[in-house]
Amino acid sequence: MTYVTTLDGLPQKSGFERFALVQDCNKNAPVKALRCTIQMAGVLMRTRPDVIITTGALPGVIALVLGWVMRRRTIWVDSIANAEEASSSGKLAKRFATLWLSQWESVAQAEGGRYEGSLL
């Protein structure tokens, strides 16, 4: 398993030995998004995952899209912070996720996703 994050120091602190860092990005920073996409593609080409599991913002969506292109299984877990509706990244991720989960049952039902329990 390879852990990919935008936060330097987090994998080491969490005890992960196999990890990669990618550029953090959002929809308002297209150059950073391009850099993240190139970095994420490199990670996925090197690691050749069978399944990509992600949550969060644009870097996670980029991972899902690239995984979809590579015909890998992809799982999106929509953020626990979005209790009323799916996140904007989560709405985009639905198009590319093999499995789309929400940590809120009402959000999963409204979005056509699945609810398998929460982390809290």
ABEGO torsion letter per residue (X at the ends): XBBBBABBGAAAAAGBABBBBBBBBBAABAAAAAAAAAAAAAAAAAAGBABBBBBEBAAAAAAAAAAAAAGBBBBBBBBAABAABBBAAAAAAAAABABBBBABAAAAAAAGBBBAEBAX
